[in-house]
C-alpha cells in the first residue's frame, strides 16, 4: 500500500469516527422535547386557572340570584302597590341572565331555585344552586375528562 493510500484510509476512518461521535443534532432534539413538555405544563396551568376563575364566577352568580330572590318574597310590593313576588322559574331566568360570566371555557350554566322551608314568606329560606359544565382540555390527554361539573349553592333568608 502506498503512502498516499494510507493517508486517505486514515482520513476516511477518522471522518467515520467523527460522524458517529457528532453531537450537533442532540441540542435540537433536546430542545424539541423540552419545548413540548414546557408548553404542555403551561397550558395545563392556564386551564386549571380558568377552571378556578369559572368556579369563582358561578359562586357570585348563585349569590346574586339568592340576593334577588330574598328581596322578592311573598310580601313584596313595588312602588305602585303591585305584587313583585317571584316564582322559582323567574329566579332561574334572572340568575342565568344576570351572570357577568364571560364564559371563557365555553361550558353550559344552569340555575335551580328552590324554597327549602316550603314557601316564600319572609323569614323562610331561598336556595339557588348553579351548575356549570366546564369543558376540560389538557394537552396530550385525550377524551377521559371531557367536562368537569362545577356546582355551588347559596342560601339566604327572604326579607319581604
PyMOL commands that set and color helices and strands:
alter all, ss='L'
color gray80, all
select helices_A, chain A and resi 3-21+26-70+88-98
alter helices_A, ss='H'
color red, helices_A
select strands_A, chain A and resi 108-114+125-135+147-157
alter strands_A, ss='S'
color yellow, strands_A
deselect
rebuild
show_as cartoon
